[in-house]
Amino acid sequence: MHLSLWQRLLRGAYACVMYALVPVMLYHLVWRGLRDRNYFRRWSERFGWYAAASLDGSLWVHAVSVGEVNAAAPLIDALRTLYPDLPLVVTTTTPTGAARVQSLWKGSVRHLYFPYDLPGAVRRFIAHLRPRLAVVMETEIWPNLYVAIGRGGIPLMLVNARLSQRSWRGYQPLLPLIRLTLGQVTLIAAQSQDDARRLRSVGAPDERVRVVGNLKYDLRVPDGLDAQARLRRAAWGSARPVWIAASTHEDEEARVLDVHARLREQFPGLLLLWAPRHPERFAHVAEACVQRGFRTRTRSADGIAGADTECFVLDSMGELMGFYAAADVAFVGGSLQAIGGHNVLEPAALAVPSVVGPHTFNFADATALLRDEGALLQVVDADGLARALADLLADAPRRRAMGAAGRLTVERERGALARTLDLIATRIQPD
C-alpha cells in the first residue's frame, strides 16, 4: 500500500493530534476508573503492550462494548465452528464488553483491549496478532490502525456497518481523513441501502460496499428462557403486572421513577425490573428507588424479587434477555435522553412489546420497522411513556398481538449472518 505525499501529511497531522491527546486518554481512564475499578486494569494493552504470547494467524473481531459483543456473538460462534484451528481474538473498548466476552465464552475466546489509535500502539498490536482477517463491528474508523492493517496486507472487513445521518453530518469536516481510512478497508458489509449510500458518500469505494442486512436480527435467544421466566414470575407473583426499564442512562433515571410512581396509582401491584446501562449507575439507581419509598431488591444481594418488591434492580451483566422474557412490556432506554437508543430487537425476539422515546438514531431502521409492523410504540417524552405503558398494561390482547408481530418481524429479517459468513470465507488469508 502506497500513500501519496498529501495522505502522509494528513496522517502525520492526525498522529500529532492523537499524541497530544494522550494526557486526556489517561485522565479518562482514571476518571472512569474512579467509577468502575475495572478501568484501572490492563492499561498496557491500550497502548499495545501485551504480557501473553503472540497470537499469529488469528481471526480478530472488534466489538466496542456489550451491545456490539452481543450482536457479534452469533458470528463469533460460527467462526469458531467453521475455523476451529485458528485462534479467535475479540477486542473491546470497555470492561463491560470484556466481562461479556468472558461470560459468553469462558476463556475459549481470547480477549484483549482495543489499542488507542497511536502509531506505535497499533503497530505493536498488529505485530502481536498478525491476524489472517480483521473484522470490525459496525463503523469504527481509526486512521492509524487501518493504515497499519493495510500496510500489513491484512484483509479488513467492517461488518454490520452503519452510518446514521447524524454521524454522516459529523464526518463532513473530516472527509479527507475518512476517505483515507475507508480506502484501507477490504469490504464493508452494510446494514441497509441508506447506510451503504452514506458510507460511499464519505469515501468508501463503491465496489467494496455490500448490503447484507442487520446481524442483530440473527441474535441468539438462549434456551429455556420461557421456563426461567415462569419461575421468576412465580417468585414475585404470577398475576402481577411487570414492566422493565432496560439500558437506561443517568438523565432518564428520575423519569423512570416518576413513571413507575404514576403507573402504580393505576396498577397497585406493579413491579419494575430496572437494568441501568452502566454498572457505575447500579448503586445509584437502587438508592434512588429506596429514597422514593419503593420496596427495593437487587439481583446481586437478593437474587430475585419477592411478592412485596416494587423495584428490582438488575445490577448484573448478561442477564437482560432473561428478564425481558419475564416482563409484560419493555421500555428500551437511551431514547428519552439523546443517546440514540439501544437494541429494540431483543424484546421483539422474545415477543415482548416495547416503548421507546424520540431519540433512536442508533437503531433508526429497526425501530421504524418494528413500529410499522405494530410491535413497538414510540413516544415523545416521559408523559407519553407513562400513557403508552398504562395502555399496554391494561390490554393483554394488544400486548400479545404486538409481541407476536415483533417475533415474526425478527424471524423474517434473519439472514445477515449467513451472508456475512459467505463474504468472510472469501477473504480469510490462507496458510
N, C-alpha and C positions, 0 to 999 in steps of 0.2 A: 504494500500500500504506500503510495507516494502522496504527500501533502504539498500543495503549492506554497509559495512564499507567503501569500496572503493568509492561507489557512494556518501555517506555522505561527505567524504573528498573532493571529486571532487566538489560537490555542495557548500561546505563551502569555498573552494578556489575561486569559481566563485562569491559567495556572497561578499567576501572580496574585490575582484576587483570592483564589482559594487558599493560598499560603497565608495571605493577610488575615483570613478568617479563622485560622487555627485557634487563636485565643477565644474566639466566640464558640467554636466547637467544644473546646474544653470547658468553658463556662456552662454551656448547655448540658454537657454530661454531668457536671457537678450539680447543677440546678435540678435536673431530672433525678439524679441520684439521691438528693435530699428528700424527694417524694417517693421514690422507688429504689430501694437499695440495690436492685439488680443492675442498675445503670453503672454502678461502680465496678462491675466485674468485667474481665476480659477486654480492658481498654486497648491492649496491644493489637488485638485483631482489627480494630477500627483503623489502625494505622499500618496494617499489612504485615504484622509480625505474628508468627504462629509457633507455638511450642511443639505441636504434634508433627509427625512425619508428613511429608508432602503427599498429595493425592493425585499423582499423574494419571491422566486418562479418564478423569471423572466426568460424569454428567452433572452440570451445575444449574440449579434453579434458584432464582432470587425472588423472594416474596416479602414485601416490606414488613407486614405485621400480621395480626391474627386473621383479618379478613382475607388477605391475599393468600396466606397459608391454607386456609380452609378452601378457597377457590382452587388452589393448586393441588390439593390432596388427591383427587381422582387421577390427575395427570401424573403425579409422583408415584402413586401406586401402580399405574400402568407401566411407567418407565422401569420400575423395579421388576415387574413381571417380564417385560419384553427384553430387558438388558440386565439379567441377574449378575453377570460377571463384571459389570462396571460399577465402581464406587459412585454413590449418589450423594451430592453435597447440596444442602439448602442453606442459603444465607437469608438473614432477616436484618432489619434495622433496629427493631425494638426487642427488649427482653420478653414481652408478652408473646411476640412471634416466636422467639426461641423456645419458650415454655410450651407453646402449642406444637412445635416440631417434636419436642421430647414426648409430649403426651400422645401424639399420634403414632410415632414410630419407635419409641422406646430405645433409641440408640442405634437402630438399624440403618438410619439415615444420619449422615454426619452434619452437624450444624456449625456454621461459622457466622460471625458478624460481618455484615457488608462493610467494606472499607470506605473511608472518606475519599472523595474524588481528588486526591492529591497525586501527582505523577509518581512519586516514589512508592506510595501506599498501593496504588493499583498495579504497578509493575511487580511488587513483591507478591501481591495477591495472585496475579495470573501465573507467576513463576511457581507458586505453591500448588496451584490446582492443575495447571496445564490441561484445561478441560477439552474433551472431544466436542462438546457443544455447550454453549451458554444460552440459557433460557431465562428471560426476564419477564415476570408477570406484569401485565398492564402496561403503563407507559412511564417508566423511569428513564430519564435522559441524563446521562453523565458523560460529558465530553472526554475527559481524560481516560476513563475506564474503557469507553467504546473505541477510542483510538488505539489504546494498548491491545485490545482484543483484535482489532483489525490488523495491526502490525504483526500479531502472532499468527495470523491466518486461521483464527478460530471462528467457526460458524456462530453467529449470534442471532437469536430469534427473540422478538417481542411477541408474546402470546397473550391472548385475551386483551389485546391492546385497545385502548380507548383514549379519546381526547375530547373533553367537554368543550362547549362553546366558550365557557369562562376561561378554561386553560388556554384555548386557542388564542383568545384575545391577549392573555398574559404573555404568550410566546412572541408576539409580533415585534417587540423591540429587540429580541434576541435571535431573529431569524437566521443571520449568517452562521451563528454558533449552532443553532438547532439543525440547520441543513448539514453542516459538517458532521455532527454527531449521528444523525439518522443515515447519513451516507455510509457509515460503518456497519449498518445492520444488514444481515443477510436476507432476512424475511420478517415481515410483520403480519401476524395473524390478527386482524381487526375484529372487534365485536359486531360492528354494524357498517352499513354503507356510509352513514353520516360520519362515523369515526374514521373510516378509510379516506373519505373526501378531505376531512380536516387534516389528517396526518400527511396526505400528499401535498396539501397546500402549504405546510410548514417545512417541506423538504424531503419527505420520504419518497424515494424513487418509485414511480408508478408501477414498474414491473415487479417490485418486491413486496407489494401490498396485496394480501388476500383477505376476503371477508369469510370468516368461518363460524361466526356466532359467539355467544357468551358462554364461557366454560362454567359459569356459576349455575347455569341450568342443569349441568351434569353433577351437581352436588350429591354426595352420598348421604343417604339417610340411614343412620345406624339401626341395626336390627333390634327389635324388642322395645322400641320407644313407646308404642301404644300400651303394652303391658306395664311398663315402667310408669307411664302417666296415670294409669288406673290406680296403681298402688299409691302414688303420691296424692292423688285426689282423695283416696280413701282415708289417708292420714289426716288431712285437714278438713274433710267433709265433702263427700262426693257431690252433694246438691248445691254447694256454694258457687256463686259466680266468681270467675277469676279472670283478671287481665294482667298482662305482662308489659312492662316498660323496658325495652331492650336497647342496649347500646346508647344509653343517654349520656349527654355531656353536661358540664357544670352549670351552664346557664339554663338548662332545661329542668334542673332538679326541683326548684321551687314550684315550677308549673306542674310537674308530675304530682307533687304533694297536694297542690290546690285542686287538681283534677280528681285525685283519689278522695279527698275530703268531700268534694261536691258529689261524686258518684255514690259514696256511702250513704248520703242522705236518701237516695232513691233505692239503693241496694245495700241494706244494713249489714249483710253478711259478706260483703265483697272483700276478696283477698287480692292484694297487689303483689305480684312477683316482680322484683326490680333488679335488673342487671346493668349496672353502670358500665360504660365503655372501658374506662381505665382503672386499673387496680388501685391507684392512689386515691380514687374517689370512694372506694368501698366503705371505709370507716366513716367518712363524712356523710354519706347517704344514710347509713344505719343510724347515726346520731341524729340526723335531721328528722327521720321518721319518729324516733323517740321524743324529740323536742316537740313535735306536732301532736304528741299524745297517742300515737298509734302503737298498739301492742306489736312488738317487732322481734323477729328472729332472724338469724343469719345462717347461711349454708355452712360456714366454717365452724361456728360454735354450736349450732343446734341440729344440723343435719337436714331437718325437714320442718315445714310449717305445721303447726298444730291447729286444733279446732278453734282456738281463741286468737290465732295470729291474724293481724290485719295487714302487716307489711312483712314480706320475706325477702331479704336482700341476698342476692346470689353473688357472694364475694368469693367466687371461684372462677376458674378458666376452663373453657372447653365443654361446658355443660348446657349451653344456651339451647341447643336443639331439643334436649330432653325436657326442658321446662317450657319451651314453646308448645310442645305436644300436650302439656298439662294445662294449657290456658284456653279460655273461650275466645279471646280476642287479643291482638297484639298491637302495641304502639312501637314502631321502629324509630329509634331516636336519631339524633344528629340532623333532624329535619325541621324541628321548631327553631333550632339555632342554625345559623348559616354555615353548617359544616358540610352539607351536601348529601346527607342521608347515609344509611347503611343497608345491609343486604335484605331486601324485601322478599327475596326468593326462598329464604329458609322457612318462614312461617307458611308461605304459599305451598311449598312442597309437602308440608305436614297438614294441609287442609285447614289452616288457621287463618281466618280473615284478619286483615291488618289495617291500621290507620297510620298515615304519615302526615307531617307538616308540609309547608310550602317549599322547603329547601331540599331538593332531591336530585341535584345536578350530577352527583356521583353515580346515581342509578336511574338516570332520566329515562332510558329506553325501557328498562324492566318495570319501572313504576308506571309509565304510560301504558304499557301493555297490560299489566295486571288491573289497572284502573279501567281500561277499556273493556276488559273481559269480565268486569264485575267482581273481581277478587279483592279489591283494595279501595279504600276511601282516602281522599286527600283533602286536608283542611288547611285553613289559612292561619290559625292561631290556636292557643290553648283553649279558648272558649269553644271553638269548633271541634277540638279534640274531645272535650268533655261531652258535647252533644252527640258526636258520632259514636263514641264508646257507649253512651247510655242507650242510644237507639239499637245498637247491636246486642248489648247485653239483655235487652228486653225482647229480642226477636230471634229465637233459636232457629226457626226455619230459614230466615235470611242468613244467619251465620253459616248454616250447613250449605246453603247454596253458594255463598261466596267462597267457602273453603273448598268445595268441590271444583269450582271454577279455577281457583288458584292451583290446585293439584294437577288438573288436566292441562293447564297452560304450561306449567313447568315440564310435565312429561312430553308435551308436544314439541317444545323448543329444544329438547336434548339433542345432542349430536355433535356439538363443537369439539368434544373430547376426541372422538374418532377422527374427525377431520384434522385436528391439530397433530395427533399422533402420526397420521399419514405424512404430514409435512415434515415432522421431525425425522422420520425414518429416512428421508432422502438427504438429510443434512448432517447426520452424525458421521464424524470422520472415521474412516476405517483404521485398523491397526497399521 
